[in-house]
Amino acid sequence: MRRLNLSSLWQALPRATAPAALGSLVSLAAQGFLALVLFRLFSPEEVGMFSATSQLAFFWASLALAQSPLSLLAERHQEPRAAARRAWRQSAWRLLWLAPVAGLGAFWSGLGDAVQVWAWAAALGLAQLSWLLAQSLTLRLGSRWSVGLVRMVPPVLAAAAAVLGAVLFPERGEGLELPVLLVSACLGYLAGAVWMRLAFQSATVPDAAGAAKEGSDLRTATAEAPPSSDPRSARLKMLHTLSDGLAATALALSWPAHYGAQEAGWLLALLRILSFIPALVHTAWAQVVLSSSTKVQLRPLKVAWAASALVLGVGALAQLALTWGWLDARWQGLSSYVWPLVLWQTAACFVAAHAHLPFQKGLAVQHAWLCVAMNAGFIALCVVLPWAIPLSASTHMAWLSAYMLLSLTALTLWVAKR
């Protein structure tokens, strides 16, 4: 009976679940390996520089995308190739006219030569923008191999390039003199962007025909997926994306500004690892469910609890590594960030597991406004609170974690109960 139940559950999953999950898990393993590389082969100052610059690039690319990858999945009635080409062109133009905003962020961060920081953020942003669109495109019409490889190749390549760079160039400066980590990340994103070629292929290529055949014989579930749509206006999507990007960038840039590059390296390195788990849930679960034409029987709560256990395990491993001296003494400052970040990212896993529901329940507009309000509070805590009240870095982190835990929990309950 147990075997039968597992078989039925497997058949109810959409065709892209397994390759997306495998690709995301390999990506997670590569991120974990990269974290060990960062701790062992790079200084906290180098990691802080890399993390802050890559966060600026992510903010720039995300704002330029204006949630186009999610809309590409939710609007299933649109022809995917034409929609992907249109989304890429519009996003590239937005990336261009947002360049002055990114320049301001590079100057405010105090990371060194603002022009070099801006240039690296531009290269990372354009490559990452293309890669994120490619992930959604492969879910719509790519083969199983494409769905998995587009997720796993970039982080694996970036981690390998970081190791190679650290070995070949052991004597490095702590600024932008030899940006091994930035070069590695750029190579990884460019490899992922290669899958955007699907948008410029003819609809009659064998790749698309194979995907259509798989879709017709989908281990079919008995019920169709609920209809989904994205009724948000372009202005609201832009505002939502802007608030998300500003929140993440405010944390990445205000931390070195208030507490120094070393504290930023401790925080951002650990956050990079833990935040990948809710991101994995969003890409390997919520996005796959949203793009599926059949109803998925697995409940979001089960996915959320499994991801939360993974966050807890990673946090415990980080604490053990510090306690037992597995890491260099320069990384002992991580200990004040481990458990606040674990609580925050656990709540984020629950939000990610339910991320498809607003588009299926007709709540996308209300959900977007709630996220904007939550992000506004987070930005105020990042930027304004240290000016209003003198705080240590650990106390500031405790405030942020408590706020995000309460806010994300409330958002999850609202989406699930409506």
N, C-alpha and C positions, 0 to 999 in steps of 0.2 A: 504493500500500500504506500509506504514511504517513497519507494522508487517511482511509483506511478504519479504521485503528487509532484515530485521533483520534475518528472518528465513533462507533466502538464504545464507546470510553471515555466519551464524552459521554452515550450512551444508557444506560450503566450507572449513571450518577449519579442520585440521587434528585431528584424534581421541585423540591425547595426549595433545592438547592445553588446554582443560578445567582442567584436573587433574594437569598438570604441572603448570598452572597459579594459581590454588587453593593452591597447595603445596607451591609455591613460595610466595604467598600472606600471607599464615599462617607463613611461615618462616620470611617474612618481619615484620609481627606483633610481632613475637617472638624477632626479633632483636631490634625492637623499645622498647619492654618491657625490654629487657636486657640493653638497653641504660639507661633507667630510673633507673634500678637496679644499674648500674655502677655509675651513678651520685649520687644516694642516699646512697648506702651502702658501696661504696669503695672509697678510696682516689685517687687523680690524680696520685700519684706515683705508686699505685697498678695497675691502669689502664694502665699507661705508660709501666710498666714492662710486663703486659699481652699482650698489643697490639704489642710491639716490638718483643716479643718472638713468638707470633702467626704469625706475618708477616715473621719472619725468617723461621718458619716451612712451611708457604705457599710458600715462594720462593723455598725452598728445594724440596717440593713435586711437585710444578709446573715444575721445571727444570727436575726432575726425570720423570715426565709424558711426557714431550716433546710434548704437545698438543695431546696426545693419545685419550682423550675423544672426541675431535673434529674430529679427523680422523676416529674414530669408527662410527661417524654419517655420515660423508661425503662419506666414502667408503661403500655404501649400498650394493655392490655386494658381500662383504665378509660375511661369516657365523659369526654371532655376538658372539656366545659363544667362539669359537676358537680364534677369534680376541681379545676378552676381556681377555681371559686367557693369551694369548701371550703378550698383552699390560701390564698386571699386572706384569708378570715375568720380562719383560724388564725394567719396571719402578722401581721395587724393587731393581734390580741390580744397576741401575743408582743412586738410593737413597743411596746405600751402598758406591759406589765409589765417590760420592759427599760429603761424610761425612767430609773430611778435609776442604772443602770450607765452610760448615755450621759452623764448629768449628772456623774458622777464623772470620766469622760474629759474632758469640757469643762473642768472645774475644774483637772485635773492638767496640761492642755496649756499653761496660762499664756498663752492667746491674747488675753486681755482679759476683757470682761464674760462670765462663764461662762453666765449666763442667756441672753444673746443667742446665744452660740455653740450652746447646747443647742437653742434654738428654731429656728435655721437648720438644724441637723442633723436635727431632727424633720421639718421640711418637706421637706428633700431626701430623707430616708430613706423616708417614706411614698410620695412620688412615684416614687422609684427602685424601691422594692419592687413597685409596680404595673406599672412598665415592664418589669422583668425577667420577671415572670410573663406579661405580654402577649407577649413574644418567644417563649416556649415554646408558648403557646397558639396563636399564628399558625402555628407549624410543624406543629401537629397538625391544624388545621382551617381556617386562613386561606387566602385567595387568594395567588397569586404576588405581587401588588402589596402585599398586607399584610405578607408575609414580608420584603420589601425595605424598605418605607417605615417599618415600626416600628423598624428599625435605623438608618436614615439621618436621619429627621426630627429626633429630639432633639438630636444633636450639631450638626447644621447650624443649627438654630434657636438653640441656646446660643451658638455662635460668632458668629452674626449679632447677637444681643442684646448680647454682650460688646463687639463693635466699636461698636455704636450707643451703648451706655452710656459707653464711653471717650470718644467724640466729643462726646456731649452734656454730659458731666460731667468736663471735663479737670482740674478742681481737686477732688481727692478726698483724704480722709484715708487713712492706711495701716492702719487697723483696721477696725471695723465701722460707721464713720460713714456710709459710702455703699458698701454691699457689691455693687457692680456684678456681679462674677463670681458671687456666690452667687445673685443674682436671675436671672441668665442661665441658670445650671445648673438652677435650679428650674423655669423656664419650659420648658426642653428636656425634663426628665423628665415634667412634666405632659402635654406633647404626646404622648410615648410611651405614657403611661398610658391615653390615650383608647382604645387598641386592646383594653383589658380589657372593653370593652362586648360583645365577642364571647361572653364567658362568660355574659352575661345575655340573649342572644338565643335564640330558639327554634331547635331542631335542624333545622327545616324551612326556614330562610331560604335564599335562593338562594346566598348566599355559601358555605354549608356544602355545598350540593348540587354547586356548581362544584368545590369542593375534592375531593369524593368522586369526581367524574367524572375529574378529573385523576389522582387516585390509581389509578383502575382502568386508565387508559391510559398509564401512567407511563413511557413509553419503556422498556418492561419489560425488566429483566435476567432471565436464565434461572434464577437462584437466589433464594430468599427470604433475607432478612436473618436472621442468627442471632438466636434469641430473647434478649431482654434483660429484666432485672428488677433491682429495687433492694431486696435483702433486709436492708438495714441497719435497725436499730431506730430509732425516733424519737429515742431518747436518743443513739445513736451519730451520727446525722445532725446533731443539735444540737451535740454535742461537736466533730465535724469542722468544722462551720461556725464554732463559737466559736474554735477554734484558728486557722482561716484569718483570721478577722476580727481576732483579737488580734495575730497576726503582722504584718498590714498596718498596724494601728492603732498597734502598738508602735513601728514604724519612723516613722510619720507624726508621732506625738506626742513620741517621745523625742528626735528630731533637733532640733526647736526648743528642747526643754528642756535638752539638753546643749550644743548648738552655736549656737543663736540662730536667729531667723526667716530671716535671709539665707541661711545654709547650708541650712536646710530648703527655702527657695524654689528654690535651685539643684538640690538632689537631687530633690524631689518633682515639679518641672516636667518634668525629663528623664525620670524614672521614669513619669510619666503618659503620655508619648508612647510610650516603648519598650514598656511593659507592655500597651499597647493591641494590639500585634501578636499575642502569644500569646492574648489575649482574643478577637481576631478569629478565630484558628484554632479556638478552643473553640466559638464561636457559629456560625461559617460552615462548620465541618467536623465536629467531634465531635458537636455537638448535632444537626446535620442527619442524620448517619449513624445516630445513636441513634434518631431519630424515623422513619427510613425503613423501609418494609416490604420493600424489595428490597436485595439484597446489593450493596455498593459495591466496585468492583474496584480503585480507586486505593489504593495502599499508603500508610499513615500516614507512613512515612519520607520519601516524596517531598514530602508536605505540610510536614513538619517542616523539611526542607532548604530549601524555597522560602521559608518564613517566616523561617528563620534568615538567609538572604541579605538579606531585607528589613530585619531588625534591624540587620545589619551596615551596610547602606547608610544607614539613618537615623543610626546612630552616626557614620559617616564624614562625613555632611553636617553634623552638629552640630559635629564637630571642625573641619571646614573653615570653618564660619561663625565659630567662635571665632578660628581662626588668621588668617583674612583680614579680621577686624574687621567682619563683617556685623552683629554684635550690639552692643548698648550695652555700654560698659566695665563696667557693674555686673554683667554676666552672665559675666565671665571665670572666675569660680569654678566654672563648669560643667565645666571641662576635667578636674578631678580625679575626676569621676563618670562620664564618658562610657564608657570601656572596661570598668570593673568592671560597670556596668549592662548593657552589651552582652553580656558573657559570661553574666551571670545570666539575662537574658531570652532568649538563644539556647537555653539549657537548658530554660527554661519553654516554649518553642515545641515541643520534643520531647514534653514531658509533655502539653501540650494536644492534640497530634496523636493521642496514644494514649488520650485521656481516656474514650473510649467502650468500650474493651476490658474494663475491670474489670466492667462491667455485662453484657457478652456472654460473659465467661469465668467468671462466678461468683466473681469476686475482689473484689467491691465492699467487703465487710466488712474483709478484710485490707488492702486499699488504703487504706481510711479510717484504720485504726490507724497505718499507716506515715506517712500525711500528718500525723496528729496528733503523732507523735513528731518528725517533721522540723520542724514548726512550733514545738514546744516548744524545740528547740535554737535556732531563729532568734530567738525571743523572748528567750531567755537572752543571746544575743549582742547584741541591741538594747539591753536594759535593764540587765543585770547587768555585762557586760564593761566599759563605760565607768566604772563605779564601782570595779571591781576593779583595772583597769589604766588609767592616764591615756593617752588616745589622741587623736590629731588626727582630724578628720572624715574625711580621705582614707584614713587607716590603718584606721579603723573600717569604712569602706565596703569596703575590700579584704578584710577578714575576712568580712564578710557575703557578698560576691560569691563568694569561694572556697567557703564553706560551702554556698551554694545551688547552685553549679555541680556540686559533688560529689554532693550529696543528690538533686538532680533527675535527674542522669544515672543514678544507681543506681536510682531509682524507675522511670525509663523502661525500663531494661534488664530489671528484674524483671517489669514488665507485659508487655513484648514477648516474653520468653522463656518465660513460664509457658504 
